Amino acid sequence: MKKLLLAALLPLAAFGQAGYNGPGRYEIMSNVSRKVLDLDRNDQRTIIQYDSRGTDNQTWDIQDAGGGFVILRNGMNGNALTQTRNNNSEPVSAQPPNNSDAQRWRIESGNNGSVIIVNASGKALDIPNGSTNNGVKINTYDRNNEVNQQWSLRMVSGNFNQQNNNNRGNRQGNNRYDNNNNRNNDSDNNNRLPPKNNGNGAGAGNQRKYFDQNANMWKLDGDGVCFYNEPQFHGDAFCVLSGDQRRRLSNDWNNRFTSIRFFGRASRVEVFDQEDLRGRTEAITRDVPNMRNLNRGDWNNRISSFRVN
């Protein structure tokens, strides 16, 4: 009886530790590498660590699974963090939720105010050899409380409605993997979306664009950037994948960009104040909530062409 009571209380001890405040959507950062838990967009199954980009594939919905356990579902596709084998140094993966023990985790208190994420098997989520490199695959290892098993959590979206949690899978509000109608739902927004052809022969914008109701903003499924017509990534968005460019913008979008946000592995966008990639230019490598605040001056509503890397 005492053992059962202790097991039930373990996850409770982690509340308030390293930013963990119960079920919700979190970014999960390694205390040793300062990189975050990331679902590789290439195969959408491999779990790696990567520099924080604020993208959906780097967010995790922590949901009550009963008995003191939680499941962690990726914010991009809803796949659950899964222990592949109960051996040391076995990489974890993201797989469709199946209620198995391999997908059941405890959020336990660690050293220095951290949390340890422990599978039902007793193995802990672990950075191999404490590596600080991008792209390193995350594995599980015997719980040892060392820094490569210590994590900090940052809530990026509100708590779940526990009364309507039905099998621990549904949350308050909609999310992309709960409501596929949000994805590329341009038909409901014809008054605000740019035309399908912007006249430059390079194809339409808004590729793989979808609206995240939790964040109340447009986002991009893939590597690229979204340009918004309001500050702080609000309003309508023109989204383009990495490797693309726009030499001319339609009248609906020319000189109308007010903020920029990066998604996935996109790392750089060059903006120009004239068509055909000419005129004054600036290279942007980070999210810009307000184009008035760039290093080389005010770019608010002054972009006429661009290319994305």
LINLINFEN-V63518 format. One record per helix or strand. SS is the DSSP state (~ for helix, > for strand). FROM is the first residue (numbers start at 1). TO is the last residue. If there is no record, write none. Layout:
<<SS | FROM | TO> <SS | FROM | TO>>
This chain:
<<~ | 2 | 13> <> | 24 | 30> <> | 36 | 39> <> | 46 | 50> <~ | 56 | 58> <> | 60 | 66> <> | 69 | 74> <> | 80 | 83> <> | 90 | 95> <~ | 101 | 103> <> | 105 | 109> <~ | 111 | 113> <> | 115 | 119> <> | 123 | 127> <~ | 128 | 130> <> | 137 | 142> <~ | 147 | 149> <> | 151 | 157> <~ | 162 | 164> <~ | 180 | 182> <> | 183 | 183> <~ | 186 | 189> <> | 209 | 212> <> | 217 | 220> <> | 224 | 230> <~ | 231 | 233> <> | 234 | 241> <> | 245 | 246> <> | 259 | 263> <> | 269 | 274> <> | 278 | 284> <> | 288 | 288> <~ | 291 | 293> <> | 294 | 294> <> | 297 | 297> <> | 305 | 308>>
